[in-house]
Amino acid sequence: MAGVCDATNGAGRSNAPTLGWDSSADCWSVTNICSPSTALSSISLASESPYGNAFETRSSSILVFFEHNHDGDIYPVSLESLSIARVIADQLNGHLYAVIIGKDLRAACEELHHYRIDKIFAADNPACSENQPESIATVLTQITEDVQPRLVVMGDTLLSQDIAPRVAFTLNASLATACSNIYVDSHSIAPQQLVFTKPIYSGNVVAEFTSVSNIALATLRSKAFMPAKRMASANGDLITVDVNIKPKQFLTKIREVVDDKEDNNLDQAEVVISGGRGVGNAEGFSLLNDLAAVLGGVVGSSRPPVDYGWMPPSSLIGQSGNTIAPKLYIAVGISGAIQHLMGMVSSRIIVAINKSQDADIFDVAHYGIIGDYAQIVPVLIERIKKLKQSKGLL
Ligand SMILES: Cc1cc2nc3c(=O)[nH]c(=O)nc-3n(C[C@H](O)[C@H](O)[C@H](O)COP(=O)(O)OP(=O)(O)OC[C@H]3O[C@@H](n4cnc5c(N)ncnc54)[C@H](O)[C@@H]3O)c2cc1C
C-alpha cells in the first residue's frame, strides 16, 4: 500500500497519510505511506486522527509495542510478543502493526522491516528518549487511538509495567499483565473472544481473563513464546509519527540514566547455574562462578542468597525475579519451591544437585545428582575441562 508522499491533508500538514477504502483488498487502507526505500510520510499527534472514524466496527488488527536500545537492537521479549501477535492477527484475519518510540530509530526501523509486519509506526523524537514513561505513554496512547487495534501487546518489562496502565487508563481499555499466553476462543458467545492466561497464586492456578473493552492491552512474560523469525528480505510500510509533546508538561523528569553494573544478562544466557540456600555462603558462589566459566554461562540464585546479601537482587530467579528459559539450568542447593520453579521451569534441560533425595526440584529435573555440592561441583568442573580439552575447545 505504498503511495505518493506529496499529499496535504485537511489540517494543512503535508505528507500525511490519508485513509480510504481499498476495494481490491476489501479493507480500509492508508495511502501516502512510503516503502522503506523512499522518503517517509508522517502522521501528526497534534490534532485529530488522520484515520477519521473509519474503524467503526470492531477492529481485528494487533499493535505490538517494540522496546529497543539506541544501537538499533530490538529487545528479545518484543520479538517474542511479535510472534504470538502474528498468530492472533492471522487467526482474526487482521493486520499486524508495530510501534516504536524513542530517539535515533533508523537502525531499529531497518531491523523491523525484516519481520512480517504490515506497518511500522515510528515516533522518532528526543522528547521520547531515555524511556521517559509519560512521553512514551502519551505517544502510544495517541497511536492506539488512531489505529484502533483490537489488541496492543508488549513484553512485561519495567518500562511496559510503567506505561501500559497509563495507556489503558486513558483509553478506558482492559489490561492483562504478565500473561503466559493469549488465544482466540472460537467457541465463546462473543465472536473470536481473546483469552489471556497467566499463573496466579504463586503459580498454583492458571487464570483466564477476557476483555470487556473494545481495545485490550496485554504484557507478555519473557520466554513465554519463541521469538519471531527474521526474514532476509525487507517489507512492511514505515509511517513516521510527528510527536508534538512538551516535556515540561510531564511530572517526572529523568535526571540521569545509570547503567546497571550488576546486569548479568540472565534472560539472554543459554546456560544458567543457580545457587540456593544450600550453597551456604557467598564464598560458595565462587565455585558456581567457576562452573559457569567453563560452561560459558552466568550465575543466578534463589531468594535466600539475595536476602542474605550473597548475591545481587538482579540474580533472583522466580516469581519475584527473572523468568528465564535457558538451554541448560543447573540448580545447586535449591529445594524447588513453587515460587522458584515459576522462573525456570521452562528451561530446556534442568539439572539438580541437592543433598536431599526428597527435594522437590527433582520432580522437574531431567537429571539429578544427590550429594554435597561442594564435592560434586569441583568434579564436574574437572570433567568438563577434560572433555573440552579432548575436543580442542580449551
Ligand atoms: C511471595 C513470595 C515470593 C517469592 N519469590 C521467590 C522467587 O522469586 N524466587 C525464589 O527462589 N524464591 C522465592 N520465594 C521463596 C520461596 O518460597 C522459597 O523459600 C525459596 O525459593 C527457597 O530457596 P532455596 O531452595 O534456596 O532454599 P531452601 O528451601 O532452604 O532449600 C535449600 C536446599 O539446599 C539443599 N542443600 C543444603 N545443603 C546442601 C549442600 N551442601 N549440597 C547440596 N544441596 C544442599 C537442601 O537439601 C535444600 O533442598 C518467594 C516466597 C514468597 C512467599
The ligand as an SDF file (V2000), in Angstrom:
LIG
                    3D

 53 58  0  0  0  0  0  0  0  0999 V2000
    5.5240  -14.0920   47.7830 C   0  0  0  0  0  0  0  0  0  0  0  0
    6.7780  -14.9040   47.6670 C   0  0  0  0  0  0  0  0  0  0  0  0
    7.5930  -14.7250   46.5800 C   0  0  0  0  0  0  0  0  0  0  0  0
    8.7650  -15.4800   46.4660 C   0  0  0  0  0  0  0  0  0  0  0  0
    9.5430  -15.3170   45.3500 N   0  0  0  0  0  0  0  0  0  0  0  0
   10.6100  -16.1070   45.1810 C   0  0  0  0  0  0  0  0  0  0  0  0
   11.4030  -16.0410   43.9940 C   0  0  0  0  0  0  0  0  0  0  0  0
   11.1690  -15.2430   43.1090 O   0  0  0  0  0  0  0  0  0  0  0  0
   12.4550  -16.8910   43.8730 N   0  0  0  0  0  0  0  0  0  0  0  0
   12.7810  -17.8210   44.8310 C   0  0  0  0  0  0  0  0  0  0  0  0
   13.7500  -18.5660   44.6420 O   0  0  0  0  0  0  0  0  0  0  0  0
   12.0600  -17.8850   45.9650 N   0  0  0  0  0  0  0  0  0  0  0  0
   11.0030  -17.0660   46.1650 C   0  0  0  0  0  0  0  0  0  0  0  0
   10.2860  -17.1470   47.3150 N   0  0  0  0  0  0  0  0  0  0  0  0
   10.8200  -18.0070   48.3910 C   0  0  0  0  0  0  0  0  0  0  0  0
   10.4530  -19.4610   48.2000 C   0  0  0  0  0  0  0  0  0  0  0  0
    9.1920  -19.7220   48.7640 O   0  0  0  0  0  0  0  0  0  0  0  0
   11.4860  -20.3890   48.8890 C   0  0  0  0  0  0  0  0  0  0  0  0
   11.5610  -20.0480   50.2520 O   0  0  0  0  0  0  0  0  0  0  0  0
   12.8760  -20.2940   48.2940 C   0  0  0  0  0  0  0  0  0  0  0  0
   12.8220  -20.4910   46.9000 O   0  0  0  0  0  0  0  0  0  0  0  0
   13.7590  -21.3690   48.8970 C   0  0  0  0  0  0  0  0  0  0  0  0
   15.0630  -21.1830   48.4400 O   0  0  0  0  0  0  0  0  0  0  0  0
   16.1120  -22.3780   48.4460 P   0  0  0  0  0  0  0  0  0  0  0  0
   15.5720  -23.5080   47.6430 O   0  0  0  0  0  0  0  0  0  0  0  0
   17.4090  -21.8100   48.0390 O   0  0  0  0  0  0  0  0  0  0  0  0
   16.2060  -22.7200   49.9840 O   0  0  0  0  0  0  0  0  0  0  0  0
   15.6650  -23.9580   50.7850 P   0  0  0  0  0  0  0  0  0  0  0  0
   14.2340  -24.1990   50.5290 O   0  0  0  0  0  0  0  0  0  0  0  0
   16.0870  -23.7560   52.1920 O   0  0  0  0  0  0  0  0  0  0  0  0
   16.4370  -25.1930   50.1450 O   0  0  0  0  0  0  0  0  0  0  0  0
   17.8200  -25.3980   50.3070 C   0  0  0  0  0  0  0  0  0  0  0  0
   18.1390  -26.7240   49.6290 C   0  0  0  0  0  0  0  0  0  0  0  0
   19.5240  -26.9150   49.6150 O   0  0  0  0  0  0  0  0  0  0  0  0
   19.7940  -28.2850   49.8670 C   0  0  0  0  0  0  0  0  0  0  0  0
   21.1630  -28.3460   50.4130 N   0  0  0  0  0  0  0  0  0  0  0  0
   21.5850  -27.9240   51.6300 C   0  0  0  0  0  0  0  0  0  0  0  0
   22.9120  -28.0740   51.7430 N   0  0  0  0  0  0  0  0  0  0  0  0
   23.3310  -28.6030   50.5620 C   0  0  0  0  0  0  0  0  0  0  0  0
   24.6030  -28.9930   50.0790 C   0  0  0  0  0  0  0  0  0  0  0  0
   25.7320  -28.8390   50.7930 N   0  0  0  0  0  0  0  0  0  0  0  0
   24.6670  -29.5020   48.8110 N   0  0  0  0  0  0  0  0  0  0  0  0
   23.5680  -29.6800   48.0850 C   0  0  0  0  0  0  0  0  0  0  0  0
   22.3290  -29.3360   48.4950 N   0  0  0  0  0  0  0  0  0  0  0  0
   22.2220  -28.7850   49.7250 C   0  0  0  0  0  0  0  0  0  0  0  0
   18.7050  -28.7090   50.8290 C   0  0  0  0  0  0  0  0  0  0  0  0
   18.5080  -30.1180   50.7700 O   0  0  0  0  0  0  0  0  0  0  0  0
   17.5290  -27.9440   50.3030 C   0  0  0  0  0  0  0  0  0  0  0  0
   16.7890  -28.7000   49.3650 O   0  0  0  0  0  0  0  0  0  0  0  0
    9.1220  -16.4100   47.4570 C   0  0  0  0  0  0  0  0  0  0  0  0
    8.2670  -16.5770   48.5560 C   0  0  0  0  0  0  0  0  0  0  0  0
    7.1300  -15.8410   48.6740 C   0  0  0  0  0  0  0  0  0  0  0  0
    6.2310  -16.0520   49.8370 C   0  0  0  0  0  0  0  0  0  0  0  0
  1  2  1  0
  2  3  1  0
  2 52  2  0
  3  4  2  0
  4  5  1  0
  4 50  1  0
  5  6  2  0
  6  7  1  0
  6 13  1  0
  7  8  2  0
  7  9  1  0
  9 10  1  0
 10 11  2  0
 10 12  1  0
 12 13  2  0
 13 14  1  0
 14 15  1  0
 14 50  1  0
 15 16  1  0
 16 17  1  0
 16 18  1  0
 18 19  1  0
 18 20  1  0
 20 21  1  0
 20 22  1  0
 22 23  1  0
 23 24  1  0
 24 25  2  0
 24 26  1  0
 24 27  1  0
 27 28  1  0
 28 29  2  0
 28 30  1  0
 28 31  1  0
 31 32  1  0
 32 33  1  0
 33 34  1  0
 33 48  1  0
 34 35  1  0
 35 36  1  0
 35 46  1  0
 36 37  1  0
 36 45  1  0
 37 38  2  0
 38 39  1  0
 39 40  1  0
 39 45  2  0
 40 41  1  0
 40 42  2  0
 42 43  1  0
 43 44  2  0
 44 45  1  0
 46 47  1  0
 46 48  1  0
 48 49  1  0
 50 51  2  0
 51 52  1  0
 52 53  1  0
M  END
$$$$
